[in-house]
Amino acid sequence: MKYQFKHLLILGANSDIAEQVAYQAAKEKVSLTLCGRNLEKLKALQSDIEARYESKVYINQFDANKIEDHPAFYENLTEKPDAVLCAFGILGDQEKAQKDTSWQNIIQTNFTGAVSILNIIANDFEEKQYGFIAAISSVAGDRGRQSNYFYGSAKAALTTYLSGLRNRLYPHNVSVLTVKPGFVKTKMIDGLETPGLLTADPVKLAQAIIKGMNKRKNVIYFKPQWLLIMKIIKSIPENIFKKLKL
Ligand SMILES: NC(=O)c1ccc[n+]([C@@H]2O[C@H](COP(=O)([O-])OP(=O)(O)OC[C@H]3O[C@@H](n4cnc5c(N)ncnc54)[C@H](OP(=O)(O)O)[C@@H]3O)[C@@H](O)[C@H]2O)c1
């Protein structure tokens, strides 16, 4: 595949999905800036990628919740990207968030933090009239369910934000990809029993993300059968839906 971008910034690069995107992009000589909270883990990832491939890899500290630091973070990057993958996120603990204020962290990490950094990047790409933005949302944002509506509503907000951003940036040659996975076999859902046929392999999802970015796609569901599942879930009338244990 011929890559349309040369330097990929990955936010939340220690995510199991993001790591796979990093390997695949580096293999195709895309240089990388890997960002996250845990610099030690990022250093290990950087060394491993540089040992395997010729790509240059930079690492940077980044916390989605330190919104006041985001402008300086972007300003001080050694190399400015022409593509970004926003991969950070937390599932949170639904039951706990119903009882205390930990819902704030779920909303802030998954939504406000993403908006804060993507706004800065969007303005840069708009000025350059070129760029690829991708962010990992979730099918959980397609309809609120009692078992995870804090996470789901943050992802719904992110999906809506990305839709607006796509509409704004389209005339400026900047594409915005919304990635909507169902279950993905990563540490985020460790310990959760999920149906094998509906649980994605992070390597395959990473391939789909890179292909989607390169082809300037708008939205991808992964696995693709989630598109049909969510169509059905969204079609259930609210009067019935509210009685279901979901
Ligand atoms: N796994 C699934 O079933 C699934 C399904 C749908 C969507 N997603 C989405 O896919 C994305 C990647 O998740 P994953 O499955 O790869 O899980 P993961 O391996 O747990 O990765 C999540 C990453 O987010 C980072 N993060 C959390 N809070 C952060 C903050 N305040 N600032 C910066 N980074 C932060 C974590 O960093 P630390 O290493 O520092 O903790 C971690 O590297 C997430 O947005 C998630 O919501 C996952």
The ligand as an SDF file (V2000), in Angstrom:
LIG
                    3D

 48 52  0  0  0  0  0  0  0  0999 V2000
  -10.6220   -2.8170   23.4860 N   0  0  0  0  0  0  0  0  0  0  0  0
  -11.8770   -2.6280   23.0990 C   0  0  0  0  0  0  0  0  0  0  0  0
  -12.7310   -3.5500   23.1710 O   0  0  0  0  0  0  0  0  0  0  0  0
  -12.2890   -1.3100   22.5020 C   0  0  0  0  0  0  0  0  0  0  0  0
  -13.5330   -1.2170   21.8700 C   0  0  0  0  0  0  0  0  0  0  0  0
  -13.9400   -0.0100   21.3200 C   0  0  0  0  0  0  0  0  0  0  0  0
  -13.1040    1.0910   21.3820 C   0  0  0  0  0  0  0  0  0  0  0  0
  -11.8980    0.9860   22.0140 N   0  0  0  0  0  0  0  0  0  0  0  0
  -11.0680    2.1950   22.0900 C   0  0  0  0  0  0  0  0  0  0  0  0
   -9.8120    1.9220   21.5120 O   0  0  0  0  0  0  0  0  0  0  0  0
   -8.8500    2.8590   22.0440 C   0  0  0  0  0  0  0  0  0  0  0  0
   -7.5830    2.0900   22.4020 C   0  0  0  0  0  0  0  0  0  0  0  0
   -7.8710    1.1990   23.4740 O   0  0  0  0  0  0  0  0  0  0  0  0
   -7.2160   -0.2530   23.6340 P   0  0  0  0  0  0  0  0  0  0  0  0
   -8.2890   -1.2450   23.4310 O   0  0  0  0  0  0  0  0  0  0  0  0
   -5.9820   -0.3410   22.8240 O   0  0  0  0  0  0  0  0  0  0  0  0
   -6.9190   -0.2590   25.1710 O   0  0  0  0  0  0  0  0  0  0  0  0
   -5.5830   -0.0160   26.0060 P   0  0  0  0  0  0  0  0  0  0  0  0
   -4.5130   -0.9350   25.5360 O   0  0  0  0  0  0  0  0  0  0  0  0
   -6.0200   -0.0790   27.4220 O   0  0  0  0  0  0  0  0  0  0  0  0
   -5.1660    1.4640   25.6180 O   0  0  0  0  0  0  0  0  0  0  0  0
   -5.7240    2.6020   26.1590 C   0  0  0  0  0  0  0  0  0  0  0  0
   -4.6220    3.6260   26.2250 C   0  0  0  0  0  0  0  0  0  0  0  0
   -5.1660    4.8840   26.6170 O   0  0  0  0  0  0  0  0  0  0  0  0
   -4.1810    5.5160   27.3900 C   0  0  0  0  0  0  0  0  0  0  0  0
   -4.7060    6.5550   28.2590 N   0  0  0  0  0  0  0  0  0  0  0  0
   -5.6690    6.4420   29.2040 C   0  0  0  0  0  0  0  0  0  0  0  0
   -5.8430    7.6240   29.8130 N   0  0  0  0  0  0  0  0  0  0  0  0
   -4.9690    8.4950   29.2400 C   0  0  0  0  0  0  0  0  0  0  0  0
   -4.6600    9.8500   29.4480 C   0  0  0  0  0  0  0  0  0  0  0  0
   -5.2670   10.5860   30.3770 N   0  0  0  0  0  0  0  0  0  0  0  0
   -3.7090   10.4090   28.6760 N   0  0  0  0  0  0  0  0  0  0  0  0
   -3.0580    9.6950   27.7330 C   0  0  0  0  0  0  0  0  0  0  0  0
   -3.2830    8.3920   27.5060 N   0  0  0  0  0  0  0  0  0  0  0  0
   -4.2310    7.8030   28.2630 C   0  0  0  0  0  0  0  0  0  0  0  0
   -3.5770    4.4030   28.2150 C   0  0  0  0  0  0  0  0  0  0  0  0
   -2.3140    4.8410   28.6720 O   0  0  0  0  0  0  0  0  0  0  0  0
   -1.5170    4.2070   29.9110 P   0  0  0  0  0  0  0  0  0  0  0  0
   -0.7360    3.1030   29.2760 O   0  0  0  0  0  0  0  0  0  0  0  0
   -0.7170    5.3370   30.4170 O   0  0  0  0  0  0  0  0  0  0  0  0
   -2.5690    3.7400   30.8930 O   0  0  0  0  0  0  0  0  0  0  0  0
   -3.5150    3.2720   27.2180 C   0  0  0  0  0  0  0  0  0  0  0  0
   -2.2810    3.2450   26.5640 O   0  0  0  0  0  0  0  0  0  0  0  0
   -9.5400    3.5370   23.2220 C   0  0  0  0  0  0  0  0  0  0  0  0
   -9.9660    4.8150   22.8190 O   0  0  0  0  0  0  0  0  0  0  0  0
  -10.7410    2.6550   23.4880 C   0  0  0  0  0  0  0  0  0  0  0  0
  -11.8070    3.3740   24.0740 O   0  0  0  0  0  0  0  0  0  0  0  0
  -11.4710   -0.1870   22.5590 C   0  0  0  0  0  0  0  0  0  0  0  0
  1  2  1  0
  2  3  2  0
  2  4  1  0
  4  5  1  0
  4 48  2  0
  5  6  2  0
  6  7  1  0
  7  8  2  0
  8  9  1  0
  8 48  1  0
  9 10  1  0
  9 46  1  0
 10 11  1  0
 11 12  1  0
 11 44  1  0
 12 13  1  0
 13 14  1  0
 14 15  2  0
 14 16  1  0
 14 17  1  0
 17 18  1  0
 18 19  2  0
 18 20  1  0
 18 21  1  0
 21 22  1  0
 22 23  1  0
 23 24  1  0
 23 42  1  0
 24 25  1  0
 25 26  1  0
 25 36  1  0
 26 27  1  0
 26 35  1  0
 27 28  2  0
 28 29  1  0
 29 30  1  0
 29 35  2  0
 30 31  1  0
 30 32  2  0
 32 33  1  0
 33 34  2  0
 34 35  1  0
 36 37  1  0
 36 42  1  0
 37 38  1  0
 38 39  2  0
 38 40  1  0
 38 41  1  0
 42 43  1  0
 44 45  1  0
 44 46  1  0
 46 47  1  0
M  CHG  2   8   1  16  -1
M  END
$$$$
